[in-house]
Every structure is written in C-alpha cells, then in structure tokens.
Amino acid sequence: MGKRMIKQPRLRSHLRAEAVGGRVFLLGDMEAFVLEGENVGPLVELLDGTRDVQQLIADLAGRIQPLAVLTQLHRFEAAGYITEGASGLPEPLTEWVDALGLPTQHVERVLNQSRVAVTPLGTTTGTAAAGLRDTGLRNVEEVAGDALASGSWDLVVVLVDDYLNEDLDALNATMLARSQSWMLAKPTGTATWVGPEFEPGETGCWRCLAQRLEGNRQAERFVYGRQHKPSRLFLQSEHASGHHLLIGLLAPAVLTRLVMGRSELTGVLRTNSVRHGSQGDHVLVRQPQCPACGDPSVASPADRKIVLSRGQATKTTDGGIRVCTAQETFDRLQKHISPLIGAVTGVIPLDGGNEDGLTYSYAAGHNFAIGQDSVANLRRNLRSQSGGKGRTSIQAQVSAICEAIERYSAVWRGDEDVYRAAYNDLDSAVAVDPDTLTLYSDAQYEGRDEWNSDSVGHRLHVVPERFDRSREISWYDGWSLTENRPRAVPAAYVWYGHPDLREHFFCLGDSNGSASGNVREEAILQGLCELVERDSVAIWWYNRLTVPGVALDSIDDPYVATLENFYASLDRKLWVLDITSDLGIPAFAACTSRDHDVEDIMVGFGAHPDARTALSRALTEVNQFLPTVRRRDADGNTLYWHDDPALISWCKEAKLADNPWLLPDPAQPLRLIPEGEGDVSRDLGACVQSCVEAAARVGLEVIVADLTRPEIELSVVKVMAPGMRHFWRRTGPGRLYDVPVQMGRRGSPTAESELNPRNVFF
C-alpha cells in the first residue's frame, strides 16, 4: 500500500464519532467529516489505540474483509482522522495534541525532557508556574537571578510589570549571549500581554521591541521625562483574572514551542483585554541595525551614491507609475501596523468609511518618536496623522500607510552617519547654503517675534532664527542627481527632531520633498513631484495669479465625470486650475466651493510628469479635505470635522468674489488634457532623469538624501532643490517673484508687502 501504516490506530481525541443512517459523522469543535463505506461504523468503534492492525482485522472478521479494513485505515490516516497508539497524556492535552496533528508519543517524550523556567521582574509568578504544570508540562521551575543565568533551559518565561522594565535590557543581553529562547508575559493591568517569543538569530530582540514600544508612548515619555523616570506605564495592580487569562494564552504557546520548535508567538506579541476580551496580534520586526542583536553600521551606509536604475514600471494607478499594485504593497507592509509596536499605529477611514464609493480618505497614526518640548507640541504630535487618498479604498489606505512610514523613517535616531562643522569651514561648492533651502526674507526674520507669537494662526508658518554660518552643526552627505556628486546638507533639515535645533533653531524639519516608494526611484519621483507641486502652488497662491482652467470634459475618464456629478449633489462646484510653472511639469489645483454665505472653499494640489496623473492627484487631494466641510446641521450650517483655527478661518471668511485668482481666468482658453499627453516614460529612472533635466534648465539642482530604514521594506528619501519654494510662507527673493514675470503672468515682480496675506492653510 506504499508507506508504513500506523501500528495501533486511534481516532484523534478531538473528534467524536456518531453513526446516523449508515454513515459515520466525525464532529470536532470547528470541523465535521462524513465517512461513507460498507461497515465503516464497526471499524471506527474499535479505533481506541489498544489494538494493532492484525487485531483489528481479527476482531472484524466476518463483518469486514481484511483488504477493506486496510483500505479504510489508509484513507483515515491520509485524511488525518487517526494517529498512533493510546495517549499517556492528560485528556485535555491529548485533545490539543491531536488537533495539531502531532504524535502523542513524541509530545510526551519532549515534555518529559524539556525544562522551562518562569521568572518575575517587577511582578510575581502568581499561578503561572503551577498553571503551566497543570496543562501537562512536567518540568516547570520558578527561578530568579543566578539560577536563571546558570541553568539549562529549553525556554525561559519572564513575567513583567511593564515591557519597558529597565532590568530587561541586561536580561536581553544575557539571553542573546547564551542564544537562549525566551518569552515575555504581562499579567497586570486591563490587558494581558503574552509574547513575543524571542529566538536569537531569528526574531528581533527586546531592544527591537523597546524601540518601537517607547516611540508609541509619547505622553508617557513627556511626563516621565520631566520627572527623570523611565518611559514606563504606571504600575498596574495584579489580579487573579489576569493570571488566569495569562495561562490561557501562555500555555498553548509554550507547549507548541517545545514540541514544534516555534509557536504562534514566535516574534509576535498577543494582547487580550480583561474588560471586553478582544484579542490582537502585533508583529515584532527585527531591526538589522539594532545595537543589541544587529549591526548599527547598516543604519547609515557609507556609500551615498545614487545611480538611477532603469526598468519598466508595470503598474499605473492614480498615484502614478509603480512597480507593484497597492494590494501587494499593503500585504508587504501590514506587519508594521500596530498601536503598540508598529511604525504605523493604525489606519482608519475618514468621514464614516467613504460610503459614497468615490472620495476615499484614510488617516494613519505614526510612531513619531521625537522629544516634545511643550504640552502644545505633545498635543500636536499625539493628534498628528498621515493622510492617504486615492480612487480606491486600498489605494487610499496604502497612501496613508506609506506616508506614515515616510515620517517614521525621517525621525532622528542618533545612529545616522553625520559630521560636525561650521558652514564657513566647509567647501562652499559642496555644502548647501541653508538659506537656499529655507528662503525666508529679511522682513520675516526682523518681525519673527511678533509673527511667531500667533502660534495658533501661524503654527505651520513659524519663522526660525537666522542661520549662523560660524556655528557648528551636523551635516549629512546627500547626492546631487544634477551634478552626480556628494552634497552636504544640514542634518536638522533632513530629519525630524534633530538636537541641533534645540540650540540653534535655524530651520524647520518638515515633510516637503519627503517621499516613499516600493523602490528608490519610485520614492525619488514622488519627492520631486511634491517639490514641483508646492513650488507651483506657492508661486500661484502668494502672487494671486490668474491661470487657465482645465476642461474636465476633455479627459476620457468616467471617474472625473462621476466626481463632478457627486460634488453637484452636495451643492458644491468643482473645477481645476492649471498652475504649471516654468518647469513645464504639469501641476494642478482642484477647487470646490459651496453656494452659500459661507463658501467653505477647499483646494487640493497635484503634480506629475503625466498630466492625467497630476490631475487625478489634485482631485483625490481635494476629496481628502471633503470630510472637513461635508457635514451640516439642520439649518445647513457646516459642522467642521477639524478644529484648526487657520483652516476654519479660511472656510468661513474666504470668498470667490474677493479672490478671483481661485477661478479660471476667463481671458485664457481652457487647458485640454487628451489621452496620452506628455508621453511619459514608464521607466522610473528615465522619468526621474527627465524631471532632473527640467529643473536644470531653469537653474535648479536636485539633491537626494536616502532615509530608508533597514527594517522596513519601503524606500524613503528626502528630495531637495535649493531655490524651490515650500507653499508655507517663505518670502525671500528668488522664484516666488521672478517666475511670474518670466512666464508673462506679471509685468513686474510682486512687492513682498503685496503678497497674498493668507497663508496656505494646510
């Protein structure tokens, strides 16, 4: 019959046999099987593990032919209904082992030979050791101190009051040095935590976990940092229910680990709420640069040279050209989403889940592990979320996740390869002048104290100090795609929370030009598009330029027509302006307003070498703002979703009649966007190069700093182009004044005092 048959067959104990109408039903907790065949019932009745095959044949003589017995046994074995011999394990444990499909003899042998240590840190072992023994583990010992370090253990279970207990650092080092498998568990508080099981050389270690966990405890770090205490949760009391729940989670994981070499909690933290029983799994991500279990040098590679790879991008979405689908990106990054140990704390739909099927918007919380110097900054960080938009739900979710990871990756950690120098001591041909990046005017610096005192209205438009060229700061070598050579840029401009700004606040670390992608070329293209978008917006917005509108009916895209009708159903107009600058890279502003005393004007922007993609980005961005102004009360008044004063002021006060530059210029023909306009290459490297060349033609250099984190499968970059404008108020000389004249949109430069007094409100 082929392979060797089970010698003493036994029906697996998690199945119950019931005969009905000549058939036998095998019933399990979550499964059911039907056995058919002549006289199958008598055979099943004898499968108790006490008879070998020959005895079964003898006992069934006269009722079932020997060949039929053998045939049925082979079928049962192949289907996993039977196993070998009677079990010497306790009945509940036998059922569990049978359900896993494991041989009980092997399990019994492993459990007899395995040694498990249970040790407390900041808590007690409670009923843990006894509870594990009750489940069938024979050699479970309560140990501590030297006995733990000197003993030989198959697994160590450490019970803690908090996963950031300061004693865990030393314990982690010991376990790594001994290549000892160990597992954390927390019986205290309103949620029981079990896992992860740390496997040295395979999973991340406690330091990997602590880095993420601490980053997601912003309020605790703020409070305890000012009390000079570790960033720990307040110590929560122990109670019997927590310990009992702990055993229910811990025992299966320990047993599976000992018997199978790994468990569901290998590299996974599982939580269970004492209050409502909800359970969640959180993946521990191994960090190759971890100072405890990895190599810190991988955090900042010495070779910064960027060579654009060539190859066709196979996917086209409303987000542009991509090397894989949004779903593939989501599946790859999903493990990084966790409110406890994720780079992304969560992803939620806005505006009730996007029931309209058109305006998909999501928000993602991000692990923003930087110091907060005030309660106001802490509050902003806690409320800060990354936004995602798209034509489909999955595209919008991935957009939010990637932006959150982008911001996580741009947080200063201290392991980056930087060097210290004053600007005056560096080669001016290599070092980028910070003033060409920040672009504030003399008037802004001179009036900064009064301006910054309005921390509510101007919170996004803060004016820093003048840069001191004789002062030593940190520098990082990016790579000039224009000149194909290294370029030194201020580290404080590249990363969020850089300590230089505590002593010399000469710039803002913001997201302008920061971008992510499945590959580096994707990320660079997105970063370049953001620079182009914001530069185009600044030139249009602050000069209040009248520009052509876009003929939306020239776009053969059912989504656009459907979106227009949808906005009309909300008593809103929708139109698009062509704000493309001298770069020639298409840029658009999508606008919508309400026919009401309060017009609630919203705008969204987009730029891309492909005009249709740029337009789609502008439309989906204005969709992203729709939840802010969509709800109304019984009298038709807007119920604002946001409470940002600058945004609310804009919504309530801005009028199209007072701002005709927000409408298409009636003196100019509408811009047509036919299919295939621009003939954009799907080769990402070539597409990036064409943008770099477009910038070079107007005297702009493109510089890239690679911020990709080794533990995350997503490329993140900071793209910079000295001289290009942020759309936040930066009114120093340069493109803001020159481009409108060069493009024939103004006869002379706008005076700084005549620039639009309203800031871009987001």
VEXLO-817153 format. One record per residue (C-alpha): residue number from 1; residue in one letter; x, z negated, y negated. Coordinates in steps of 0.1 Angstrom, whole numbers. Each point is the difference from the previous one (the first is absolute). Layout:
<sites>
 num residuo     u     w     v
 NUM       a     X     Z     Y
...
</sites>
This chain:
<sites>
 num residuo     u     w     v
   1       m     0     0     0
   2       g    30     0   -23
   3       k    11   -32   -16
   4       r     0   -34    17
   5       m   -34   -17     1
   6       i    -6   -35   -12
   7       k     6   -23    30
   8       q   -27   -26    -5
   9       p   -26    15   -24
  10       r   -20   -22   -24
  11       l   -27    10   -25
  12       r    14    -9   -34
  13       s   -16   -33   -10
  14       h   -12    12   -35
  15       l   -24    23    18
  16       r   -32   -11    18
  17       a   -16    21    28
  18       e   -38     5     1
  19       a   -17    22    25
  20       v   -31    19   -12
  21       g   -18    28    19
  22       g    29    10    22
  23       r    25    -1   -28
  24       v    25   -26   -11
  25       f     4    -8   -36
  26       l    32   -16   -12
  27       l    -8   -20   -32
  28       g    26   -12   -24
  29       d    -1   -16   -35
  30       m     4    33   -18
  31       e    -2    25    28
  32       a   -22    12    30
  33       f     7    23    29
  34       v   -23    15    27
  35       l    14     3    36
  36       e   -18    25    22
  37       g     6     9    36
  38       e   -13    -8    34
  39       n     3   -38     9
  40       v    22    -7   -31
  41       g   -18   -33    -4
  42       p    13   -17    32
  43       l    36    10    -9
  44       v    -2   -15   -35
  45       e   -14   -33    15
  46       l    32    -4    20
  47       l    25     7   -29
  48       d    10   -37    -6
  49       g    38     4     6
  50       t     0   -19    33
  51       r    -1    31    23
  52       d    26    27     4
  53       v   -10    36     4
  54       q     0    -1    38
  55       q   -22   -31     0
  56       l   -25    17   -24
  57       i    -1    30    24
  58       a    -6   -23    29
  59       d   -27   -21   -18
  60       l   -19    32   -10
  61       a     3    16    34
  62       g   -33    16    10
  63       r   -12     1   -36
  64       i    27    21   -18
  65       q    24    24    15
  66       p    37   -10    -4
  67       l     8    32   -20
  68       a   -29    -7   -23
  69       v    13   -36    -6
  70       l    34    13    -9
  71       t   -15    27   -23
  72       q   -21   -25   -19
  73       l    29   -24    -4
  74       h    22    27   -14
  75       r   -28     9   -25
  76       f    -4   -36   -10
  77       e    37    -5    -5
  78       a     4    32   -20
  79       a   -29   -11   -23
  80       g    14   -35    -4
  81       y   -28   -19    16
  82       i    22   -18    26
  83       t    33   -18    -1
  84       e    24   -16    25
  85       g    -9   -33    19
  86       a   -16   -33    -9
  87       s    10   -15   -33
  88       g    18   -34    -3
  89       l    -7    -2   -37
  90       p   -29   -20   -15
  91       e   -32    20    -1
  92       p    -2     7   -38
  93       l    36    11     0
  94       t    -6    22    31
  95       e   -29    18   -18
  96       w    23     6   -31
  97       v    28    13    22
  98       d   -24    23    20
  99       a   -15    13   -32
 100       l    35    10   -11
 101       g     6    18    32
 102       l    30   -22     9
 103       p    10   -12    35
 104       t    -8   -37     3
 105       q    30    -7    22
 106       h    24    14   -27
 107       v   -18   -20   -27
 108       e     2   -32    21
 109       r    37     5     6
 110       v     7     7   -37
 111       l   -19   -30   -12
 112       n    18   -23    25
 113       q    34    12   -13
 114       s    -7     3   -38
 115       r     8   -28   -25
 116       v   -19    -2   -33
 117       a    10   -24   -28
 118       v   -25   -12   -26
 119       t    15   -15   -31
 120       p   -16   -11   -34
 121       l    13     6   -35
 122       g   -20   -19   -26
 123       t   -29    -6    23
 124       t    -6   -14    35
 125       t    -2    17    34
 126       g   -35   -15     4
 127       t   -16    13    31
 128       a    20    32     1
 129       a    24    -8    29
 130       a   -28   -16    21
 131       g   -23    29    -8
 132       l    25    25    12
 133       r     6   -19    32
 134       d   -38     0     6
 135       t     0    38    -1
 136       g    24     1    29
 137       l    35    -2   -16
 138       r    20   -24    22
 139       n    31    -6   -21
 140       v   -10    -7   -36
 141       e    21   -26   -18
 142       e    -3   -17   -34
 143       v    35     1   -15
 144       a    17    -3   -33
 145       g    34     1   -17
 146       d    31     3    23
 147       a   -21     3    31
 148       l   -16    32   -14
 149       a    33    15    -9
 150       s    18    -9    32
 151       g   -27     7    26
 152       s    -7    32    19
 153       w   -35    14    -9
 154       d   -19    31     9
 155       l   -20    -6   -32
 156       v    -1   -24   -29
 157       v   -32    -8   -18
 158       v     4   -16   -34
 159       l   -30   -17   -16
 160       v     3    -2   -38
 161       d   -20   -13   -29
 162       d     9    32   -20
 163       y    17    33     9
 164       l    23    -5   -30
 165       n    12   -34    12
 166       e    36    -2   -13
 167       d    13   -11    34
 168       l   -10    33    15
 169       d    30    18   -16
 170       a    25   -20    21
 171       l   -21     2    31
 172       n    -3    38    -4
 173       a    38     2    -2
 174       t     4   -20    32
 175       m   -25    21    18
 176       l    17    32   -11
 177       a    34   -13    11
 178       r   -14    -9    34
 179       s   -21    32     4
 180       q   -28   -25     6
 181       s   -36    12     1
 182       w   -23   -22   -20
 183       m   -34    -2   -15
 184       l   -16   -17   -30
 185       a   -34   -17    -2
 186       k   -18   -20   -27
 187       p   -29   -23    11
 188       t    -6   -14   -35
 189       g   -24    11   -27
 190       t   -31    22     0
 191       a    16    28    19
 192       t    20    -3    32
 193       w    31    22     1
 194       v    17    11    33
 195       g    30    23     2
 196       p    19    20    -6
 197       e    22    -2    30
 198       f    35     8   -11
 199       e    21    21    24
 200       p    36     1   -14
 201       g    11    36    -2
 202       e   -35    14     4
 203       t   -23   -15   -26
 204       g     6   -13   -34
 205       c    11   -36    -4
 206       w   -13   -29   -20
 207       r    19    11   -31
 208       c   -18    34     2
 209       l   -33   -18     2
 210       a     8   -25   -28
 211       q    10    27   -25
 212       r   -35    16     3
 213       l   -19   -33     2
 214       e    16   -15   -30
 215       g    -5    32   -20
 216       n   -38    -3     6
 217       r    -1   -36   -12
 218       q     3     7   -37
 219       a   -21   -30   -12
 220       e    19   -24    23
 221       r    34    14   -12
 222       f   -11    -4   -36
 223       v   -12   -37     5
 224       y    28   -12    23
 225       g    27    19   -19
 226       r    -7   -21   -30
 227       q     0   -31    21
 228       h    33    11    16
 229       k   -16    -1    34
 230       p     0    26    28
 231       s   -28    27    -1
 232       r   -21   -17    26
 233       l   -37    -5     3
 234       f   -13   -35    -6
 235       l     3   -19    33
 236       q   -33     1    18
 237       s   -13   -26    24
 238       e     0     3    37
 239       h   -32    -3    20
 240       a   -11     3    36
 241       s   -18    33    -5
 242       g    32    16   -13
 243       h    20   -11    30
 244       h   -27    11    25
 245       l    -3    34   -17
 246       l    37     3     0
 247       i     1    -4    38
 248       g   -26    27     4
 249       l    22    24   -20
 250       l    34   -12    12
 251       a    -5    -3    38
 252       p    -8    37     7
 253       a    30    11   -21
 254       v    24   -24    17
 255       l   -11     9    35
 256       t     1    38    -8
 257       r    34    -3   -15
 258       l    14   -19    30
 259       v   -16    23    26
 260       m     3    34   -17
 261       g    30    -4   -23
 262       r   -21     4   -32
 263       s   -34    -8   -12
 264       e   -26    11   -26
 265       l    18   -24   -24
 266       t    35    16     4
 267       g     6     7   -36
 268       v   -36    -8   -10
 269       l   -15   -30   -19
 270       r   -35    -8    11
 271       t   -23   -21   -22
 272       n   -33   -16     8
 273       s   -23   -17   -25
 274       v   -12   -34     9
 275       r   -29     4   -24
 276       h   -15    33    12
 277       g    20    11    30
 278       s    12    33   -14
 279       q    33    12    15
 280       g    27    22   -14
 281       d    33    15    11
 282       h    29     5   -24
 283       v    30    21    11
 284       l    35   -14    -6
 285       v    21    29   -13
 286       r    37    -2     9
 287       q    22     4   -31
 288       p    33    18     8
 289       q    15   -14   -31
 290       c    -9   -36     9
 291       p    30   -23    -7
 292       a    -8   -20    32
 293       c    -8    26    26
 294       g    11    33   -16
 295       d    26    16   -23
 296       p    -5    -7   -37
 297       s    21    31    -9
 298       v   -27    24    11
 299       a   -22   -12   -29
 300       s    21    21   -24
 301       p    19    29    15
 302       a    33     8   -17
 303       d    -6    37     0
 304       r   -26     7   -27
 305       k     3    38     0
 306       i   -33    18     3
 307       v    -1    34    17
 308       l   -35    15     0
 309       s   -10    10    35
 310       r   -18    33     5
 311       g   -30     4    22
 312       q   -36    10    -2
 313       a   -26   -28    -6
 314       t   -28     7    25
 315       k   -28   -20   -16
 316       t   -18     6   -33
 317       t   -23   -27   -15
 318       d   -14    -9   -34
 319       g    32   -21    -3
 320       g    22    31     4
 321       i    22    14    27
 322       r     9   -24    28
 323       v    19     0    32
 324       c   -27   -18    19
 325       t   -37    -9    -4
 326       a   -14   -30   -17
 327       q   -12   -14    33
 328       e    35     3    15
 329       t    14   -18   -30
 330       f   -26   -27     3
 331       d     7    -5    37
 332       r    37    -3    -6
 333       l    -3   -25   -29
 334       q   -30   -21    13
 335       k    23   -27    14
 336       h    12    -8   -35
 337       i   -35   -12   -11
 338       s    -5   -38     3
 339       p   -10   -27   -25
 340       l    26   -22    15
 341       i    31    20    10
 342       g    -8    35   -13
 343       a    17    21   -27
 344       v   -36     9    -7
 345       t   -24   -30     0
 346       g   -32    20     5
 347       v   -20    32    -8
 348       i   -35    -2   -13
 349       p   -24    27   -13
 350       l   -12    -2   -36
 351       d   -35     3   -12
 352       g   -17   -11    32
 353       g    17    23    24
 354       n    -4    34   -17
 355       e   -35     7    13
 356       d    -2    33   -19
 357       g    25    17    22
 358       l    19    15   -29
 359       t    17   -26   -21
 360       y    22   -18    24
 361       s    21   -28   -15
 362       y    19   -28    17
 363       a    20   -30   -12
 364       a    30   -13    20
 365       g    16   -34    -7
 366       h    37     0     1
 367       n    27   -25     8
 368       f    15    -4   -34
 369       a    27   -26     7
 370       i    14    -5   -35
 371       g     3   -31   -21
 372       q   -28    -7   -24
 373       d    10   -16   -33
 374       s   -34   -10   -12
 375       v   -35    -6    13
 376       a   -12    32   -18
 377       n    26    21    19
 378       l    -9   -18    33
 379       r   -37     8    -6
 380       r     8    36    -6
 381       n    21     2    31
 382       l   -27   -16    21
 383       r   -26    24   -13
 384       s    23    30     0
 385       q   -10    26    25
 386       s    12    35     8
 387       g   -27    27    -3
 388       g    -7    29    23
 389       k   -21    31    -5
 390       g    -9    31    19
 391       r   -26    24    11
 392       t    -4   -18    33
 393       s    -1   -36    10
 394       i    32     2    20
 395       q    19    18   -28
 396       a   -10   -27   -25
 397       q     9   -28    24
 398       v    35    15     7
 399       s     4     6   -38
 400       a    -6   -37    -6
 401       i    23   -11    29
 402       c    28    22   -11
 403       e    -1   -12   -36
 404       a     0   -36    12
 405       i    31     7    22
 406       e    16    19   -29
 407       r    -4   -31   -22
 408       y    12   -24    28
 409       s    31    21     5
 410       a     8    -1   -37
 411       v     2   -38    -1
 412       w    35   -13    -6
 413       r    13   -19    31
 414       g    36    -7    -9
 415       d    15    20    28
 416       e     2    32   -20
 417       d    35    15    -7
 418       v     4    -3   -38
 419       y    29    -7   -23
 420       r     4   -18   -33
 421       a    12    16   -32
 422       a    -8     4   -37
 423       y   -12    35   -10
 424       n    29     2   -25
 425       d    24    -4    29
 426       l   -14    28    22
 427       d     6    37    -2
 428       s   -28    13   -22
 429       a    -1    32    20
 430       v    -9   -20    31
 431       a   -21   -30   -14
 432       v   -35     8   -12
 433       d    -7   -14   -34
 434       p   -29   -24     5
 435       d   -15    11   -34
 436       t    -6    35    14
 437       l   -21   -16    27
 438       t   -20   -25   -21
 439       l    -4    21   -31
 440       y   -13   -27   -24
 441       s     2     7   -37
 442       d    18   -21   -27
 443       a   -34    -9   -14
 444       q   -11   -13    34
 445       y    31   -22     3
 446       e    -4   -13   -35
 447       g   -37    -9     5
 448       r     3   -11    36
 449       d    -7   -37    -6
 450       e   -33     6   -17
 451       w    -9    28    24
 452       n     8   -21    31
 453       s   -20   -29   -13
 454       d   -31    19    10
 455       s     7    -5    37
 456       v   -36    10     9
 457       g    -4    33   -18
 458       h    36    11     4
 459       r     9   -15    34
 460       l    10    35    14
 461       h    17    10   -31
 462       v    24   -29    -6
 463       v    31     8   -21
 464       p    33   -15    14
 465       e    31    -9   -18
 466       r    25    26   -13
 467       f    26     8    27
 468       d    33   -18    -6
 469       r    27    26    10
 470       s    27   -27     0
 471       r   -19   -22    25
 472       e     8     0    37
 473       i   -29    11    22
 474       s    -4    13    36
 475       w     2    37     7
 476       y   -10    21    29
 477       d    12    35     9
 478       g   -28    24     3
 479       w     4    37     6
 480       s    -5    28   -25
 481       l   -18    29    16
 482       t     7    20   -31
 483       e    38    -4    -1
 484       n     5    -9    37
 485       r    20   -32    -8
 486       p    -4   -38    -2
 487       r   -16   -15   -31
 488       a     0   -37    -7
 489       v   -33   -14   -11
 490       p   -10   -36    -9
 491       a   -11   -19    31
 492       a   -26   -18   -21
 493       y   -16    33    -8
 494       v    -1    10    37
 495       w   -13   -32    17
 496       y   -28   -25    -8
 497       g    11   -35    -8
 498       h    37     6    -5
 499       p    17   -32   -13
 500       d    17    18   -29
 501       l   -33     0   -19
 502       r    -1   -38    -1
 503       e    30     0   -22
 504       h    -3    34   -18
 505       f   -35    15     0
 506       f    10    35   -10
 507       c   -24    20    22
 508       l   -31    -2    21
 509       g     3     5    38
 510       d   -32    22     5
 511       s   -12    25    25
 512       n     5    32   -21
 513       g    17    25    23
 514       s    -2   -23    30
 515       a   -15    18    30
 516       s    -1     0    38
 517       g    -3    27    27
 518       n     3     6    37
 519       v    34    15    -7
 520       r    23    -4   -31
 521       e    -8    35   -13
 522       e   -37    -9     0
 523       a     7   -32   -19
 524       i    22    18   -26
 525       l   -26    26    -6
 526       q   -27   -26    -6
 527       g    23   -20   -23
 528       l     8    32   -20
 529       c   -37     8    -2
 530       e    -7   -35   -14
 531       l    27     4   -27
 532       v   -14    34   -10
 533       e   -36   -13     0
 534       r     8   -30   -22
 535       d    23    20   -23
 536       s   -28    25    -5
 537       v   -26   -27    -6
 538       a    22   -18   -26
 539       i     6    33   -20
 540       w   -38     8     1
 541       w   -13   -35    -5
 542       y    21   -14   -28
 543       n     0    33   -20
 544       r   -37     4     7
 545       l     5    37     8
 546       t   -29    23     5
 547       v     6    19    32
 548       p   -18    26    22
 549       g   -27   -11    24
 550       v     0    12    36
 551       a   -27    23    14
 552       l   -10   -21    30
 553       d   -21    29    14
 554       s    31    21     3
 555       i    11   -23    29
 556       d   -14    11    33
 557       d    -3   -35    13
 558       p   -34   -14    10
 559       y    13   -36    -6
 560       v     4     7   -38
 561       a   -36    13    -4
 562       t   -14   -28    21
 563       l    19   -25   -21
 564       e   -14    15   -33
 565       n   -35    -4    14
 566       f     7   -35    11
 567       y    12   -11   -34
 568       a   -30    16   -16
 569       s   -22   -21    23
 570       l    16   -30   -16
 571       d    -8    12   -35
 572       r    36     8    -5
 573       k    18    32   -12
 574       l    32    11    18
 575       w    26    23   -14
 576       v    38     7     3
 577       l    26     7   -26
 578       d    32    20     5
 579       i    28   -23   -14
 580       t    29    20    15
 581       s    32    -5   -21
 582       d    30    21    -7
 583       l    12    -7    36
 584       g   -26    25    13
 585       i    -9   -23    29
 586       p   -39    -2     0
 587       a   -14   -32   -13
 588       f   -36    -9    -6
 589       a   -22   -27   -14
 590       a   -35    -4    16
 591       c   -24   -17   -23
 592       t   -35   -14     3
 593       s   -24   -16   -24
 594       r   -35   -13    -1
 595       d   -27    12   -24
 596       h    -7   -35   -14
 597       d     9   -21   -30
 598       v    28   -14    21
 599       e    17    31    13
 600       d    22   -16    26
 601       i    26    28    -1
 602       m    22     1    30
 603       v    30    22     6
 604       g    22     8    30
 605       f    32    20     1
 606       g    19    22    24
 607       a    30    23     2
 608       h    15    21    27
 609       p    18    34     3
 610       d   -32    13    16
 611       a   -28     1   -26
 612       r   -28    -6    24
 613       t    17   -31    14
 614       a     7   -13   -35
 615       l   -37     5    -9
 616       s   -11   -18    32
 617       r    22   -29    -8
 618       a   -15    -3   -35
 619       l   -35     1    14
 620       t     6   -26    27
 621       e    17   -23   -25
 622       v   -30     1   -23
 623       n   -20    -8    31
 624       q    22   -30     5
 625       f   -12   -14   -33
 626       l   -36     7     6
 627       p    -7   -34    15
 628       t    10   -16   -33
 629       v   -30    16   -18
 630       r   -24    10    27
 631       r   -23   -31     2
 632       r   -27    -7   -26
 633       d   -25   -27    -6
 634       a   -38     5    -3
 635       d     4    10   -37
 636       g    26    26     8
 637       n    30   -19   -13
 638       t    32     3    19
 639       l    11   -28    23
 640       y    37     4    -1
 641       w    19    -5    32
 642       h    33    -8   -18
 643       d     4   -27   -26
 644       d    32    14   -16
 645       p    -6    -3   -38
 646       a    18    32    -9
 647       l   -20    20    25
 648       i   -33   -16   -11
 649       s     8     6   -36
 650       w     7    37     7
 651       c   -32     4    20
 652       k   -22   -16   -27
 653       e    16    14   -31
 654       a    14    34     7
 655       k   -23    29   -11
 656       l     5    37     7
 657       a   -11     7   -36
 658       d    29   -20   -13
 659       n    24    14    26
 660       p    -5    38     2
 661       w    34     3    17
 662       l   -17   -13    32
 663       l   -22    31     1
 664       p    11    36     7
 665       d    12    19   -30
 666       p   -29    24    -8
 667       a    25    24   -16
 668       q    19     5    32
 669       p   -12    18    32
 670       l    -6   -21    30
 671       r    28    -1    25
 672       l    -7    18    33
 673       i    14   -13    33
 674       p    -5    27    26
 675       e    10    -4    36
 676       g    38     2     6
 677       e    10    -5   -36
 678       g    37   -10    -3
 679       d    10    11    35
 680       v    15   -34     7
 681       s    24    -2    29
 682       r    -9   -22    29
 683       d    37    -7     5
 684       l     2   -35   -15
 685       g    37     2    -9
 686       a    -6    34   -18
 687       c   -30   -14   -18
 688       v    20   -30   -13
 689       q    29    23   -10
 690       s   -24    22   -20
 691       c   -12   -31   -19
 692       v    36   -11    -7
 693       e     7    35   -13
 694       a   -31    -1   -22
 695       a    12   -33   -15
 696       a    35    14    -5
 697       r   -13    30   -20
 698       v   -13   -25   -27
 699       g    31   -21     1
 700       l   -11   -28    24
 701       e    20   -14    28
 702       v   -16   -14    32
 703       i    15   -30    16
 704       v   -11   -17    33
 705       a     6   -35    13
 706       d   -10    -4    36
 707       l   -18   -34     5
 708       t   -11     5    36
 709       r    -1   -32    20
 710       p    16     2    35
 711       e   -29   -18    17
 712       i   -27    23   -13
 713       e    -6    36    12
 714       l    -7    14   -35
 715       s    24    15   -25
 716       v    -1   -16   -35
 717       v    18    12   -30
 718       k     2    -6   -38
 719       v     2    33   -18
 720       m    14    -1   -36
 721       a     3    27   -26
 722       p    16   -14   -32
 723       g   -20    12   -30
 724       m   -33     4    18
 725       r   -28   -22   -12
 726       h   -20   -27    17
 727       f   -37     1   -11
 728       w     4   -36   -11
 729       r     8    -2   -37
 730       r    37    10    -5
 731       t     3    16   -34
 732       g    37     6    -4
 733       p    12    35   -11
 734       g     0    29    24
 735       r   -25    20    21
 736       l   -30   -20   -12
 737       y     4    17   -34
 738       d    19    32     8
 739       v   -20    15    28
 740       p   -33     5   -19
 741       v    19    19   -27
 742       q    20    21    25
 743       m   -33     9    19
 744       g   -17    10   -33
 745       r   -25   -28     2
 746       r    11   -16   -32
 747       g    17    15   -31
 748       s    22   -31    -5
 749       p     7   -32    20
 750       t   -26   -28    -2
 751       a    13   -29   -20
 752       e     4   -32    21
 753       s   -25   -18   -22
 754       e   -26    28     7
 755       l     2    -1    38
 756       n   -31   -10    19
 757       p    -5   -37    -7
 758       r   -17    -5    34
 759       n    23    -6    30
 760       v    -6    16    33
 761       f   -21   -27    15
 762       f    14    -1    36
</sites>
